[in-house]
Amino acid sequence: MHEQDQTVAGGTLESPETAADNVYAAIDLGTNNCRMLIARPQRGGGERGFSQPEQFRVVDSYSRITRLGEGLAGSGLLSRSAMDRTVEALKRCVDKMQRRGVTHARNVATEACRRAANCDHFLERVRAEVGLELEIISADEEARLALAGCSALLEEDRPRALVFDIGGGSTELLWVRLCDKGIDQVEGFASLPLGVVTVSEDCGGGDLTRRLYEAVAEHVANLLGPFEAAHDIGAAIARGEVQMLGTSGTVTTLGGIALDLPRYNRFKVDGLRLDFKTVFEISHKLSLMSHASRAAIPCIGRQRADLVLAGCAILEAICTVWPVGSLRIADRGVREGLLLELMDRDRSRAEGETA
């Protein structure tokens, strides 16, 4: 797959021999969020899924809800206000990259940019106003990077995994066979054109009635049918071979609510296991609340109160079609996958030059 490795203002591209001094950044620009991690390589660990001998230590991060895909489902275009918000967020990312002396970066955009007819105009604005090159990646590469970033949370006692990512504009599914040394084989992939933003907008807003909520869940379940038929996941579940791993704002939000956190805490949620009974109970409770009541929940807040129900409906469909019984939550994904691949590439280069 094509990788875009670039210098940024304030940083110099260093040779592989100085890899220990390198600072890496990854930006994941989605339909709803702009997220960035800045990290340094760190040796040791040996977590499952990190085939690289180098893991990383995060030195800075950034996350902002920009709603780049707001209105996209109806118009097919990125709105001026959405682009303005996103450009400002990307400026903050570049400021942090400069201050941290980033030497290597890969900056990707996903579903909103894949779908927007005026995406070229947006990319030019980012290039001119921010000084940043964004790379639009395909849905399958997005899913592959998410798996690379979160596969350390997969457990070796079950040979199969259903991994999903409920995004703002789409939902990705991966059917994975666990192999030796943490190198997993993807045996099936699907991308549904439904995410928390698109579903919410299609339904006229976030305050879904219970009837409409159930209709969305049923519709998503029907869309999952061909993936089930192609891979016979239900039979593997019946044999006790399947684990489920979810990476998205929906599952992390439910994790925070399940723990009754007064403020969202990534370190408490990442890796948490939720049984389906808890998932259904929280989702049902949220679907009966008013917008204001959901916004008052610390792990939801005002900016996500109109989106969380759509995510819960998609999640409920996934859990209903594939009754694994529990899922593990990953507060990691594309950004981590990008960082690991950048670091691994430089390590391989350095080893090749010293061999």
C-alpha positions as CSV (number, residue, x, y, z in Angstrom):
1,M,0.0,0.0,0.0
2,H,1.2,3.5,-0.8
3,E,2.6,5.4,2.2
4,Q,3.1,9.1,2.4
5,D,6.1,10.0,4.5
6,Q,6.7,13.7,4.8
7,T,8.6,16.3,6.7
8,V,6.6,19.0,8.5
9,A,7.5,22.6,9.2
10,G,9.8,22.7,12.2
11,G,11.0,19.1,11.7
12,T,13.7,17.5,9.6
13,L,13.5,14.1,8.1
14,E,16.2,12.0,9.8
15,S,18.1,8.9,8.5
16,P,17.2,5.4,9.7
17,E,20.4,5.4,11.8
18,T,18.9,8.1,14.1
19,A,15.6,6.3,14.3
20,A,15.8,6.3,18.1
21,D,15.6,10.2,18.0
22,N,12.7,10.2,15.5
23,V,9.3,11.6,16.5
24,Y,6.3,10.2,14.6
25,A,2.9,11.6,14.1
26,A,-0.4,10.2,12.7
27,I,-3.5,12.0,11.8
28,D,-6.8,10.2,11.2
29,L,-9.4,12.6,9.8
30,G,-12.8,11.0,9.8
31,T,-16.4,12.0,9.1
32,N,-16.9,13.1,12.7
33,N,-13.5,13.5,14.3
34,C,-10.0,14.8,13.7
35,R,-7.5,12.7,15.8
36,M,-3.8,12.8,16.1
37,L,-1.1,11.0,18.0
38,I,2.6,12.0,18.4
39,A,4.9,9.3,19.7
40,R,8.5,8.0,20.1
41,P,9.6,4.4,19.6
42,Q,10.0,2.4,22.8
43,R,11.6,-1.0,22.9
44,G,10.2,-3.9,24.9
45,G,6.7,-5.0,25.9
46,G,5.9,-8.0,23.8
47,E,2.2,-7.5,23.7
48,R,0.3,-9.9,21.3
49,G,-0.3,-8.2,18.0
50,F,2.8,-5.9,18.1
51,S,5.0,-7.9,15.8
52,Q,7.5,-5.0,15.8
53,P,10.1,-5.1,18.6
54,E,9.4,-1.4,19.0
55,Q,6.3,-0.2,20.6
56,F,5.8,3.5,21.2
57,R,5.3,6.1,23.9
58,V,2.8,8.8,23.2
59,V,4.2,12.3,23.8
60,D,1.2,14.3,22.6
61,S,-2.3,13.8,21.3
62,Y,-5.2,15.8,19.9
63,S,-8.9,15.0,19.3
64,R,-11.6,17.3,18.1
65,I,-15.1,16.7,16.9
66,T,-15.2,18.6,13.6
67,R,-18.2,17.0,11.8
68,L,-16.5,17.2,8.5
69,G,-19.3,15.0,7.0
70,E,-22.1,17.1,8.3
71,G,-24.8,17.3,5.6
72,L,-22.8,15.2,3.2
73,A,-25.4,12.4,3.0
74,G,-27.9,14.8,1.5
75,S,-25.8,17.1,-0.6
76,G,-22.8,15.0,-1.6
77,L,-20.6,17.9,-0.6
78,L,-18.5,19.1,2.3
79,S,-20.0,22.3,3.6
80,R,-18.0,25.5,4.0
81,S,-18.6,25.5,7.8
82,A,-17.5,21.9,8.1
83,M,-14.3,22.6,6.1
84,D,-13.6,25.7,8.2
85,R,-13.9,23.7,11.5
86,T,-11.7,21.0,10.2
87,V,-9.0,23.3,8.8
88,E,-8.8,25.0,12.2
89,A,-8.4,21.6,13.9
90,L,-5.7,20.6,11.5
91,K,-3.8,23.8,12.2
92,R,-3.8,22.8,15.9
93,C,-2.3,19.4,14.8
94,V,0.5,21.1,12.9
95,D,1.2,23.4,15.8
96,K,1.7,20.4,18.0
97,M,3.8,18.6,15.4
98,Q,6.1,21.6,15.1
99,R,6.5,22.0,18.9
100,R,7.3,18.3,19.3
101,G,9.8,18.3,16.4
102,V,8.0,15.6,14.4
103,T,10.2,14.0,11.8
104,H,7.9,11.4,10.2
105,A,4.2,11.7,9.6
106,R,1.4,10.0,7.8
107,N,-1.9,11.9,7.6
108,V,-5.0,10.1,6.3
109,A,-8.6,11.0,5.6
110,T,-11.4,8.5,5.4
111,E,-15.1,8.2,4.5
112,A,-16.2,11.8,4.2
113,C,-13.4,12.6,1.8
114,R,-13.9,9.4,-0.1
115,R,-17.5,10.4,-0.8
116,A,-17.5,14.2,-1.2
117,A,-17.6,15.5,-4.7
118,N,-15.7,18.7,-3.7
119,C,-13.0,16.8,-1.8
120,D,-10.3,18.1,-4.1
121,H,-11.2,21.7,-3.1
122,F,-11.0,20.7,0.6
123,L,-7.6,19.1,0.1
124,E,-6.3,22.2,-1.7
125,R,-7.5,24.4,1.2
126,V,-5.7,22.1,3.7
127,R,-2.5,22.3,1.6
128,A,-2.6,26.0,1.2
129,E,-3.9,27.1,4.6
130,V,-2.4,24.4,6.8
131,G,0.7,23.2,4.9
132,L,-0.4,19.6,5.2
133,E,-0.9,16.8,2.7
134,L,-3.8,14.6,3.4
135,E,-3.9,11.1,1.9
136,I,-7.4,9.6,1.2
137,I,-7.2,5.9,2.0
138,S,-9.7,3.2,0.9
139,A,-12.1,1.5,3.3
140,D,-10.2,-1.7,3.3
141,E,-6.9,0.0,4.2
142,E,-8.7,1.9,6.9
143,A,-9.9,-1.4,8.3
144,R,-6.4,-3.0,8.0
145,L,-4.8,-0.1,9.8
146,A,-7.4,-0.2,12.6
147,L,-6.7,-4.0,13.0
148,A,-3.0,-3.3,13.1
149,G,-3.5,-0.7,15.8
150,C,-5.8,-2.8,18.1
151,S,-4.8,-6.4,17.5
152,A,-2.8,-6.5,20.7
153,L,-6.1,-6.8,22.5
154,L,-7.0,-10.0,20.7
155,E,-6.7,-13.1,22.9
156,E,-5.1,-16.3,21.9
157,D,-7.6,-18.6,23.4
158,R,-10.1,-18.2,20.5
159,P,-8.8,-18.6,16.9
160,R,-11.3,-16.3,15.2
161,A,-12.2,-12.7,15.7
162,L,-14.9,-10.4,14.5
163,V,-13.5,-6.9,14.5
164,F,-15.6,-3.8,13.8
165,D,-15.3,-0.1,13.6
166,I,-18.4,2.1,13.8
167,G,-17.3,5.4,12.2
168,G,-19.0,8.6,11.4
169,G,-19.8,7.8,7.8
170,S,-19.3,4.0,7.5
171,T,-18.9,0.8,9.5
172,E,-16.1,-1.6,8.7
173,L,-16.2,-5.3,9.5
174,L,-13.2,-7.7,9.6
175,W,-13.3,-11.5,9.9
176,V,-9.9,-12.5,11.2
177,R,-8.1,-15.8,11.8
178,L,-5.4,-15.5,14.5
179,C,-2.1,-16.8,13.5
180,D,1.3,-17.3,15.2
181,K,3.4,-14.4,16.3
182,G,0.5,-12.0,16.3
183,I,0.3,-11.8,12.5
184,D,-3.4,-12.2,11.8
185,Q,-5.0,-13.2,8.5
186,V,-8.0,-11.2,7.3
187,E,-10.4,-13.7,5.7
188,G,-13.3,-11.3,5.1
189,F,-13.9,-7.6,4.9
190,A,-17.0,-5.4,4.4
191,S,-17.7,-1.7,4.6
192,L,-21.3,-0.6,5.2
193,P,-22.2,3.0,4.1
194,L,-23.7,3.7,7.5
195,G,-22.1,5.5,10.4
196,V,-23.3,7.6,13.4
197,V,-23.4,10.8,11.3
198,T,-25.1,9.4,8.2
199,V,-27.7,7.4,10.2
200,S,-28.5,10.4,12.5
201,E,-28.9,12.7,9.5
202,D,-31.0,10.2,7.5
203,C,-33.3,9.9,10.5
204,G,-33.7,13.6,10.9
205,G,-31.6,14.1,14.0
206,G,-30.4,12.3,17.1
207,D,-33.6,12.1,19.1
208,L,-34.7,8.8,17.6
209,T,-38.0,7.4,18.8
210,R,-37.8,3.9,20.2
211,R,-39.6,2.6,17.1
212,L,-37.2,4.4,14.7
213,Y,-34.2,3.1,16.8
214,E,-35.5,-0.5,16.4
215,A,-36.0,0.1,12.6
216,V,-32.4,1.3,12.2
217,A,-31.1,-1.8,14.1
218,E,-33.2,-4.1,11.9
219,H,-32.1,-2.4,8.7
220,V,-28.4,-2.8,9.7
221,A,-29.0,-6.4,10.7
222,N,-30.3,-7.1,7.2
223,L,-27.2,-5.4,5.7
224,L,-25.0,-7.7,7.7
225,G,-26.7,-10.8,6.3
226,P,-24.5,-11.2,3.2
227,F,-21.3,-11.0,5.3
228,E,-22.7,-13.7,7.6
229,A,-23.7,-15.9,4.7
230,A,-20.3,-15.6,3.1
231,H,-18.3,-16.6,6.1
232,D,-20.7,-18.7,8.3
233,I,-19.6,-16.8,11.4
234,G,-22.6,-18.1,13.3
235,A,-21.3,-21.7,13.1
236,A,-17.9,-20.6,14.4
237,I,-19.6,-18.8,17.3
238,A,-21.6,-22.0,18.1
239,R,-18.3,-23.8,18.3
240,G,-16.9,-21.3,20.8
241,E,-14.2,-20.1,18.4
242,V,-15.0,-16.4,18.1
243,Q,-14.1,-13.3,20.0
244,M,-15.4,-9.8,19.2
245,L,-13.4,-6.6,19.3
246,G,-14.9,-3.1,18.7
247,T,-13.1,0.1,18.1
248,S,-15.1,3.3,17.8
249,G,-16.6,6.2,19.8
250,T,-19.8,4.2,20.3
251,V,-18.1,1.3,22.1
252,T,-15.8,3.5,24.1
253,T,-18.7,5.7,25.2
254,L,-20.6,2.6,26.4
255,G,-17.6,1.5,28.2
256,G,-17.3,4.8,30.1
257,I,-21.0,4.7,30.9
258,A,-20.7,1.1,32.2
259,L,-17.9,2.1,34.5
260,D,-19.9,5.1,35.6
261,L,-16.9,7.4,35.0
262,P,-17.2,11.0,36.1
263,R,-15.0,11.8,33.2
264,Y,-13.9,9.7,30.2
265,N,-10.7,7.9,31.0
266,R,-9.0,6.0,28.0
267,F,-6.8,3.9,30.3
268,K,-9.8,2.5,32.1
269,V,-11.8,1.8,29.0
270,D,-9.2,0.5,26.6
271,G,-9.3,-3.3,26.9
272,L,-12.5,-3.4,28.9
273,R,-14.8,-6.3,28.3
274,L,-18.6,-5.7,28.1
275,D,-21.2,-8.5,28.1
276,F,-24.0,-8.1,25.6
277,K,-26.6,-7.8,28.4
278,T,-24.9,-4.6,29.5
279,V,-24.6,-3.3,26.0
280,F,-28.4,-3.9,25.4
281,E,-29.4,-2.4,28.8
282,I,-27.3,0.8,28.3
283,S,-28.5,1.2,24.7
284,H,-32.1,0.7,25.7
285,K,-31.8,3.3,28.5
286,L,-30.2,5.8,26.2
287,S,-32.9,5.3,23.6
288,L,-35.6,6.4,26.1
289,M,-33.8,9.5,27.2
290,S,-34.2,13.0,25.9
291,H,-31.3,14.8,24.1
292,A,-30.6,16.9,27.2
293,S,-30.5,13.9,29.5
294,R,-28.0,12.1,27.2
295,A,-25.9,15.3,27.0
296,A,-25.7,15.4,30.8
297,I,-23.9,12.0,30.9
298,P,-20.2,12.8,31.3
299,C,-19.0,10.3,28.8
300,I,-21.4,11.5,26.1
301,G,-21.6,15.3,26.4
302,R,-23.3,17.9,24.2
303,Q,-21.3,17.2,21.1
304,R,-22.1,13.5,20.9
305,A,-25.6,13.5,22.4
306,D,-27.3,13.5,18.9
307,L,-25.0,10.7,17.5
308,V,-24.8,8.1,20.2
309,L,-28.2,6.5,19.5
310,A,-27.3,5.8,15.9
311,G,-24.1,4.1,17.1
312,C,-26.0,2.1,19.6
313,A,-28.5,0.9,17.0
314,I,-25.6,-0.2,14.7
315,L,-23.9,-1.9,17.6
316,E,-27.1,-3.7,18.7
317,A,-27.5,-5.1,15.2
318,I,-23.9,-6.5,15.2
319,C,-24.4,-8.1,18.6
320,T,-27.8,-9.6,17.6
321,V,-26.6,-11.1,14.3
322,W,-23.5,-12.5,16.0
323,P,-24.3,-13.5,19.6
324,V,-20.7,-13.9,20.8
325,G,-21.9,-12.9,24.3
326,S,-19.3,-10.2,25.0
327,L,-17.0,-7.8,23.3
328,R,-13.7,-6.2,24.1
329,I,-13.3,-2.4,23.7
330,A,-10.3,-0.9,21.9
331,D,-9.7,2.8,22.4
332,R,-7.0,2.5,19.7
333,G,-7.1,2.0,16.0
334,V,-6.1,3.7,12.8
335,R,-3.6,6.2,14.4
336,E,-1.8,3.5,16.2
337,G,-1.7,1.3,13.1
338,L,-0.1,4.2,11.2
339,L,2.5,4.8,13.9
340,L,3.4,1.1,14.1
341,E,3.8,0.8,10.4
342,L,6.0,4.0,10.1
343,M,8.2,2.8,13.0
344,D,8.5,-0.7,11.6
345,R,9.4,0.5,8.2
346,D,12.2,2.6,9.6
347,R,13.4,-0.2,11.8
348,S,13.6,-2.5,8.8
349,R,15.5,0.1,6.8
350,A,18.0,0.5,9.7
351,E,18.5,-3.3,10.1
352,G,19.0,-3.6,6.3
353,E,21.7,-1.0,6.2
354,T,23.5,-2.5,9.2
355,A,23.3,-6.1,7.9
